[in-house]
Amino acid sequence: MAEAVLLKDVDGLGEAGDAIDVSPGYLRNYLVPRQLAQPATKGALEEARRRLERAEEAERQAAERAGENAALLGKTVLTISHEAGEDGKLFGSVTSKEIADAIQAARGLKIDRKKIRLSEPLRETGTYMVEIEVGGGVTAKVKTIVAEAK
């Protein structure tokens, strides 16, 4: 059996960075040409360990930033002005793009409009709690006031 270090996740073998035992032919003819694994040398094992540590650190920092952004958005109150009739119904609706633009203007955070969860379009003046996915499964609720433009 030959020892190898996986460079990418391979179904049935393991995840990237794992040291595995495979037949020499499988390693030489399948895994290495497709850049899925490399022979396990001392340097390759050390590099795999460093790569794994860097990935864990980047994931931890991303989760930390997502938490900070969620806390910041939780304190944010957006006011969006729209043309409306006398009964408070808007001419049109407030879109997720408008909410994303308002967040960028208010807090300087660039939020993808697809991460803004509106159960239905905002078509009346009033106060709404809009849920936003910040990243890493972290969500924040932003108080959004839709006001009549004067």
Buried (B, 14 or more C-beta within 10 A) or exposed (E): EBBBBBBEEBEEBBEBBBBBEBEEEBBBEBBBEEEBBBBBEEEBBEBBEEBBEEEEEEEEEEBEBBBEBBEBBBEBEBEBEBEBEEEEEBEEBBBBEBBBBBBEEBBEBEBEEEBBEBEEEBBBBEEBEBEBBBBEEBBBBBBBEBEEEE
